Amino acid sequence: MMQATPFLLVLFLALGAHGLSAKKCSLTGRWVNDLGSNMTITAVNANGVFAGSYHTAVSATMKKIKVSPLLGSQHLPDRLNQPTFGFTVHWTFSDSITVFTGQCFVDDDGKEVLRTMWLLRSRVENIKSDWKATR
């Protein structure tokens, strides 16, 4: 048993050191997706709430695309290295709102990556058209 104790201590220290050096993923900053849309998140407050702007590169409307405000919340990175988050974009150039939910990851190269899913709700004239309002 005496020989196992130093091994366990070394194993514990190695695992503990790895956990301490893990890079935390931060939402703050400018993000660009594969289609060229970009968003900027200014700061995440102590409660995990954040704000920013989103400029989409794609739209189904014929109106001119404009930068739109976003508001969201995340699990705090001081508790989780790769936090989950969600945010809402209120499109300023159309009668629609999009909600995003996702997680912030740090890949094997140390690069921060956001993986998200979204739902877009467009305004429709009446309840009979509700079926086509969400994408």
C-alpha positions in Angstrom: 0.0 0.0 0.0 2.9 2.4 0.6 3.9 2.2 -3.1 0.3 3.1 -4.2 0.1 6.3 -2.2 2.9 8.2 -4.1 1.4 7.0 -7.4 -2.1 8.2 -6.5 -0.7 11.5 -5.3 1.2 12.0 -8.6 -1.9 11.0 -10.6 -4.1 13.4 -8.5 -1.6 16.2 -9.0 -1.4 15.5 -12.8 -5.2 15.5 -13.2 -5.6 18.5 -11.0 -2.9 20.5 -12.9 -4.6 19.7 -16.2 -8.0 21.0 -14.8 -6.4 24.2 -13.6 -4.8 24.9 -16.9 -7.9 24.4 -19.0 -8.8 27.5 -21.1 -12.1 29.1 -20.3 -14.4 30.0 -23.2 -15.5 33.6 -23.1 -18.4 35.0 -25.2 -17.1 38.6 -25.0 -15.8 39.8 -28.3 -16.6 39.6 -32.0 -17.8 36.3 -33.6 -18.2 35.5 -37.3 -20.0 32.4 -38.7 -19.5 30.4 -41.8 -21.9 32.5 -43.8 -20.3 35.8 -42.9 -22.8 36.9 -40.3 -21.1 38.5 -37.3 -22.0 39.5 -33.7 -20.4 41.4 -31.0 -20.9 40.8 -27.3 -19.7 43.7 -25.2 -19.5 42.2 -21.7 -21.0 39.5 -19.5 -22.1 40.8 -16.1 -21.8 39.0 -12.8 -25.2 37.3 -13.3 -24.3 36.0 -16.8 -26.4 38.6 -18.6 -24.9 40.1 -21.8 -25.9 42.4 -24.6 -24.5 43.2 -28.1 -25.3 43.4 -31.7 -25.8 41.0 -34.6 -25.3 41.7 -38.3 -26.7 38.9 -40.4 -25.3 38.1 -43.9 -28.5 36.3 -44.9 -32.2 37.2 -44.9 -35.4 36.2 -46.6 -36.7 39.8 -46.7 -36.0 42.2 -49.5 -35.4 45.0 -47.0 -31.9 46.3 -46.4 -30.2 44.3 -43.7 -29.3 46.4 -40.6 -27.4 45.7 -37.4 -29.8 44.4 -34.8 -29.6 44.3 -31.0 -29.2 41.1 -29.0 -29.7 40.2 -25.3 -28.7 37.0 -23.7 -27.7 35.0 -20.7 -25.0 32.4 -20.1 -23.8 30.1 -17.3 -20.8 31.8 -15.8 -17.4 30.7 -17.1 -15.8 30.9 -13.6 -18.0 27.8 -12.8 -17.8 26.1 -16.2 -15.0 26.3 -18.7 -17.3 25.7 -21.7 -20.6 27.4 -20.7 -24.0 27.1 -22.3 -25.8 30.3 -23.3 -28.9 31.7 -25.1 -29.7 35.0 -26.7 -32.5 36.8 -28.6 -32.0 39.0 -31.7 -34.7 41.6 -32.3 -34.3 42.2 -36.1 -34.6 45.9 -36.8 -35.3 45.5 -40.5 -38.1 42.8 -40.3 -41.0 41.7 -38.2 -39.2 38.7 -36.8 -37.3 37.6 -33.7 -34.7 34.8 -33.5 -33.6 32.9 -30.4 -30.3 31.1 -30.3 -29.1 28.5 -27.8 -25.7 26.9 -27.7 -22.4 26.2 -26.0 -19.0 27.8 -26.1 -16.2 25.3 -26.6 -12.4 25.4 -26.6 -11.1 23.1 -29.3 -7.9 21.0 -29.2 -6.0 24.0 -30.7 -7.2 26.4 -28.0 -9.6 28.2 -30.3 -13.0 29.3 -29.0 -15.9 28.0 -31.0 -19.6 28.6 -30.6 -22.1 25.8 -31.6 -25.7 27.0 -31.7 -29.2 26.2 -32.9 -31.8 28.8 -33.7 -35.5 29.4 -34.2 -36.8 32.4 -36.1 -40.4 33.6 -35.6 -41.9 35.8 -38.2 -45.1 37.8 -37.7 -48.1 36.4 -39.6 -51.5 38.1 -40.2 -53.7 35.6 -38.3 -53.7 32.4 -36.3 -54.6 30.3 -39.3 -51.1 31.2 -40.7 -49.3 30.2 -37.5 -48.1 27.0 -39.0 -45.7 28.9 -41.3 -44.4 31.5 -38.8 -41.5 29.5 -37.2 -38.4 28.3 -39.0 
